[in-house]
Amino acid sequence: MHIFLLSRTDYLRDALREAIEKETAAQGNRIAYISSEPQIGEKLFYQSTIQDYSVINPNAHVDYFDLSDAFSDNDLSALKEYGTIYLSGGNTFMFMDMARRRNLYPILKAHGENGGLLIGASAGALMMTPSISLAAVADENTPGLTDLSGFSFADFEFHPHYIGSAEENDFLRAHRDVVKTLYACKDGDGVFYSNGEIKIFGDVSVFMA
């Protein structure tokens, strides 16, 4: 597995931006954007992400996907044609609920095991870890999920948009899975997890069990 876990895709540290440029270029510059919820009209969040990737990798081409009925199973199977799959931000619980309904996990698992690159920002990053419970710091569990397990592509927990306040730290200590390491990531920073090895970019705090 080759995975970038981010808080967001804009205003990245130079070293992180350069690393993502290198990895996406090595995968052929084609990126499949999977939206956390369907976007209509001008798809403003998608358009904003296109702008972000134009800064990260000027040669990147980003195509839109979501998990609504507008995309058939055959459409989603086309994700295997992309070297990079990007899971967007949004409400983590809603995103995971839709991902389960559309059976996204085996698609992503096969992609990663075949050497493809996965990038997750915020909600998309949380989903690739063993648990999405930490999403409760910002997201409402609208679908009422009781199974808060993630895809477990990484063997640690991740907390995006980290500020470092006492209240936030208390929440993380109370809600994290204490048997796993937790990386708390500020905006603009990130973690690259590749075949079991971890590289940290920027001011990322580590909480150990």
C-alpha positions in Angstrom: 0.0 0.0 0.0 1.1 3.5 -0.8 -1.1 6.1 1.0 -1.0 9.8 1.7 -3.1 10.9 4.7 -3.8 14.7 4.7 -5.9 17.3 6.3 -6.5 19.1 3.1 -4.9 19.5 -0.4 -4.2 23.2 -0.5 -1.4 25.2 1.1 0.8 22.1 1.5 4.3 22.2 2.8 6.8 22.2 -0.1 8.3 18.8 0.8 4.8 17.2 1.0 3.7 18.8 -2.3 6.8 17.6 -4.0 6.3 14.1 -2.7 2.7 13.9 -3.9 3.8 15.3 -7.3 6.5 12.6 -7.6 4.1 9.8 -6.6 1.2 10.9 -8.7 3.5 11.3 -11.7 4.9 7.8 -11.2 1.3 6.6 -11.3 0.7 8.2 -14.7 -0.8 11.6 -13.6 -4.5 10.3 -13.7 -6.4 10.8 -10.5 -9.9 9.6 -9.7 -11.6 11.9 -7.3 -14.3 10.2 -5.2 -16.6 12.7 -3.6 -17.8 12.1 0.0 -21.3 13.0 -1.2 -22.9 13.8 -4.6 -22.1 17.2 -6.0 -24.4 18.9 -8.5 -24.2 21.9 -10.8 -20.7 23.3 -11.0 -19.3 20.8 -8.4 -17.5 23.5 -6.5 -15.6 21.2 -4.1 -14.4 19.1 -7.1 -13.4 22.2 -9.0 -11.5 23.5 -6.0 -9.6 20.2 -5.7 -8.7 20.4 -9.4 -7.1 23.7 -8.6 -5.2 22.2 -5.7 -3.8 19.4 -7.8 -2.8 21.8 -10.6 -0.5 23.3 -8.0 0.7 19.9 -6.7 1.2 18.4 -10.1 0.6 20.6 -13.2 0.4 17.4 -15.3 -2.3 15.8 -13.2 -5.8 15.1 -14.7 -8.6 14.7 -12.1 -11.9 12.9 -13.0 -15.0 13.0 -10.8 -16.7 10.0 -9.2 -19.2 9.7 -6.4 -21.1 6.9 -4.8 -24.6 7.8 -5.8 -26.8 5.9 -8.2 -25.6 8.2 -10.9 -22.5 6.0 -11.1 -23.2 2.4 -11.8 -21.1 -0.5 -10.6 -19.6 -0.6 -14.0 -18.7 3.1 -13.7 -17.0 2.5 -10.4 -15.1 -0.5 -11.7 -13.3 2.0 -14.0 -11.5 3.2 -10.9 -9.0 0.4 -11.6 -7.8 2.3 -14.7 -6.4 5.2 -12.6 -3.0 5.2 -10.9 -4.2 7.4 -8.1 -7.5 7.3 -6.2 -8.3 10.3 -4.0 -10.9 10.2 -1.3 -12.2 13.7 -0.5 -13.2 15.4 2.7 -16.7 15.8 4.1 -18.8 14.1 6.7 -16.8 10.9 7.5 -19.8 8.9 8.7 -21.9 9.7 5.6 -18.9 8.9 3.4 -18.3 5.5 5.1 -22.0 4.7 4.9 -22.1 5.3 1.2 -18.8 3.4 0.7 -20.2 0.4 2.4 -23.4 0.5 0.4 -21.5 0.7 -2.9 -18.9 -1.9 -1.8 -16.0 0.4 -2.3 -13.6 -1.4 0.0 -12.6 -4.3 -2.4 -12.0 -1.8 -5.2 -9.6 0.3 -3.1 -8.0 -2.8 -1.5 -7.2 -4.3 -5.0 -6.0 -0.9 -6.2 -3.5 -0.6 -3.3 -2.4 -4.2 -3.5 -1.7 -3.8 -7.2 0.7 -0.9 -6.5 -1.7 2.0 -6.9 -1.6 5.2 -4.9 -4.3 6.2 -2.4 -4.7 9.8 -1.2 -7.2 10.7 1.5 -7.9 14.2 2.9 -9.8 14.6 6.2 -12.7 12.2 6.0 -11.0 10.3 3.2 -7.9 9.9 5.3 -9.8 8.7 8.4 -11.6 6.1 6.4 -8.3 4.4 5.5 -7.4 3.8 9.1 -8.7 1.1 11.5 -11.3 3.4 13.0 -13.4 6.5 12.1 -14.5 7.1 15.7 -12.3 10.3 16.0 -14.4 11.9 13.3 -16.9 12.7 16.0 -14.7 15.6 17.0 -16.2 17.5 14.0 -18.7 15.3 12.2 -22.3 14.3 13.2 -23.0 10.6 12.8 -26.0 11.4 10.6 -26.6 7.8 9.3 -26.3 6.4 12.8 -23.4 4.1 12.2 -22.7 1.6 15.0 -19.8 -0.1 13.3 -17.1 2.6 13.3 -14.3 0.5 11.8 -12.3 1.9 8.9 -10.7 0.2 5.9 -7.5 -0.5 7.9 -5.2 0.1 5.0 -2.9 1.8 7.6 -2.3 0.3 11.0 -2.5 3.6 13.0 -5.1 6.2 13.7 -5.2 9.7 12.1 -6.7 13.0 13.2 -6.9 15.8 10.6 -7.1 19.6 11.2 -5.2 19.3 14.5 -5.0 22.5 16.5 -3.5 21.2 19.7 -5.9 22.7 22.2 -6.4 21.1 25.6 -10.0 20.3 24.8 -9.0 18.6 21.5 -6.3 16.6 23.2 -8.7 15.5 25.9 -11.1 14.3 23.2 -8.4 12.4 21.4 -7.3 10.6 24.6 -10.8 9.7 25.5 -12.0 8.5 22.0 -8.9 7.0 20.4 -8.1 3.3 20.3 -5.3 3.1 22.8 -3.7 0.0 21.3 -2.7 2.0 18.2 -0.5 5.0 17.5 -2.3 8.2 16.6 -0.9 10.8 14.2 -2.6 14.2 14.7 -2.0 16.4 11.6 -2.2 20.1 11.2 -3.5 21.7 7.9 -0.8 21.7 5.3 1.0 18.7 6.8 0.6 15.0 6.2 1.8 11.4 6.5 3.0 9.0 3.8 2.5 5.3 4.6 4.3 3.0 2.1 4.6 -0.7 2.6 4.7 -0.4 6.4 7.0 2.5 6.6 5.9 6.0 7.7 7.2 9.4 6.6 6.0 12.5 8.4 5.7 15.8 6.7 5.5 18.9 8.9 4.2 19.4 12.4 2.5 16.1 13.1 1.9 15.1 16.7 2.2 11.5 17.7 0.2 9.9 20.5 1.5 6.6 21.7 -0.4 3.9 23.6 
